[in-house]
Amino acid sequence: MSKMNRTSLAALGILLAGVTSAELPENDGYVHMGVATCAASQCHGSAVPREGSNVLQNEYVTWTQDDPHSLAYEVLSNSRSKGIAARLGLGSAITAKICLDCHADNVPLQQRGERFHLSDGVGCESCHGGAENWLATHYNQPTVTHAANLEAGLYPTESVSKRGDLCLSCHLGTKDKFATHRIMAAGHPRLAFELDTFTELWRTFGRQPHYRIDADYRERKGSVSHSYSWAAGLLAESRHRLSLIDGPLFDGEGMFPELGLYDCHACHRSMKTVQWRPLPRHGGAGPGVPFVHDGTLVMSMALARALSPSDGEAMESGLVALHRAGSDNIDAIREAAAILDVVLARLQGQLSPRNPSGHEMRLLREILGTGAEGNYIDYISAEQAFMAVQMLVIEIDDPRLEDQLDRIADTLNNDERYRPAQFAAMLATLSEPEPEPDTELEIEDEPIE
């Protein structure tokens, strides 16, 4: 692969620049009025869901009781957070910007309303945007439409792509806020994310989320399948990750690149036994070579194989090039990342709400086949594979498959005790129903939404 200068790299990876929206609530410029402004019983603070309303009206109660986002600020005062702050020399975690940017609605002082409290954590406006212009009118339907609310600053969380941008800004990070290797070494948990799984966590644990997708919701905002939400979120995360490699964050401090963008388990393993095994997508990179975190990229390869064989081959060769570049230099890694991003951007252009819906079994076969090649030896890929398999099995709605999910999940309970052979054996137990016709997924030109 030929070398490129940074100017050429920027030109080749031009699509990377458009990945992150500039309209995220943290940067929207509107006054954030505070959670209390939404909590009245006649608004979103009802103790129980109300009939005859197009929303549940108990969203505030659900948030306080069931949503871990409501505790995001509170955890900054626990012993673990205090230890992290002390090791990093931050003073207090409850005042450190790097902590508050993801654990609270940390908008500038001039954008905080009279009832705004930083201690509310990740509250309503952290996701729905500053309510300065829509708070007093968003409930006046049909006089005030959803489109009018969006125009007034309401963030479009119903859009899969916009929701992906929003969630990834913390659950992966940006060039300005990121759980770096130093932060994780100081004690911060490893981050893992998959858009559809994390959106559906409440239902997974038998809890009602703070919204319901009913006929009224679909009329006002539309809805998409879980397989589409997964695919769109997967490609968004893959491209966000590559954009961070292309940006200044990857340069890191001192002689090393930012190791937080690498797979933790590539280095953090027992020294008592030889645990290294070659992965097909590493293209022959030998023992001791750290590799870029690529769990979602592996899933994107499986998705690409289902969408388009040629793009599947391009993803496979792109991953090999990315990991081989890891033995070269930072510019080579960025060059490979930019080339890989072109493939991902093309896949995004092929995706639409009607595709991959209805082809869940084909997607499941591709994911299982990708695992059969030995691609889930590493924990992060296995983690992403299980979240995808779980979603697809639930969408397929076959009790025979669903009964096997818990046993597969048990193999991932502890990343330090992960056994690839055990996980592979569990995946192999998935007994497929009669396969659907072996046709390619429909390719469309509609942009991702």
C-alpha positions, 0 to 999 in steps of 0.5 A: 500500500502506497504512503500518503501525506496528511493532506492526501489522507484528509482528502481520502477520508473526507466522509469522516468529517460528516460523521458527528452532528454539530447539533448535539444537545451539548452544543445546541446553544439553547438554554437548558431549563432543567429536569424540574421543568418537566416533572409536574404531574400534569406534564411528565411527572405522573406516578402512573401512565395516563390513558388518553394521552399520546405520551405516558406522562410518567417519564420523569418517574421512570427516569428517576426509578429505572434509568441509570442516566439519572444517577450519572452525576451521583456516581461521581461521588462514590469511592471509585470515582474519587479514586479515579480523580485522585490518581489523575490529579483532577481534584474532585470528579464532581467538578472535573470537566472531563467527568461532567461532560458525560456524567451531567448536562454540562452546558455553559453557565449562560445556557442554564435556566433557573431550575437547572441543576448539574446534579440532575445528571444526564437528564431530559435535555441531555438527550432532547435538547435545550427546551428554551423554545419548545418547553411551553408549546411542545404539548399543544397538538395538533396546533404544534407539530413534531416538525415545529418542535424540531425546528425549535430545538428538540433533538430528533431522538427518533432518528436512528442516525441522530440517536446514534450520534448522541449516544456515541458522543459519550458511550464511545466519545469524541475528540473533546471527551473520551475515556482515554487509556489514562482514565481507564488505567485509573479505574474507569470501566471499559466502554462497550456499546451497541445502539439497539441493545442499549436502547432496549435494555429496559425491556430486556430487564422487564421494565417499561422505557419512558416512551411507547412506540404505538400507533400515535408515535408511529404517525408522528415520528415513524419507527424502524425494525430492530435489525435496521436500528442495529445495522445503522448503529453498527455502521455509525459506531464503526465510522465514529471510531475510525474518525477518532483514529483520523483525528488528533486524539489518536496522536496521544501523549508522548511516544504512544498513540491513544491506547484507549482506541485499541483492544484492551484485551490485546495487552491485558492478559495473563503472563502465566500462559501463552494466550495469543492466537492468530485472528484471520482479520489480523493478516498475519500480525504476530504475537505482541502486536496491539490491535485497534479496537475493531469489535463493531468493524467485525460485525460491519464485515458480517453485515457487508457480506449480507448486503453485498459480497463485494463490500464484504470482501472490501471490508475483509481486506480493509480490516487486514490492511488496518491491522497490518498497518499497526506494525508500521506507523500512525500515518499508515494506520490512518491511511488504512482507516480512511480506505475502510471508511469509504466502504462503510460510507457506501454501506450506509448509503445502501441501508434503509428502514426496509433493508435489512428488515425481513432478512434477519435469518440471513444476517444471523447466518452471516454472523455465525459464519464469521464466527466459524472463521475464528473471528470471535477469539477476542472478547470484544468481537464476541461481545458484539456478536452476542448482542447482534445474535440476541437481537436477531433471534428475538426478531426471528421470534423462534422459541427454540433459538431464544431458549439458547440465549442465556447459555450463550450469555453465560460465556461472556459474564467475565471478560477475564475468564472468556473462553473462545472455544466455549463461546464458539460451541454455544453459537454452534448450538443455534439450530436454524429453522428452514432457511429463507431463499438465498438471495441478496438483501435489497440494495437501495439508494436511500440515505441512512436515517 
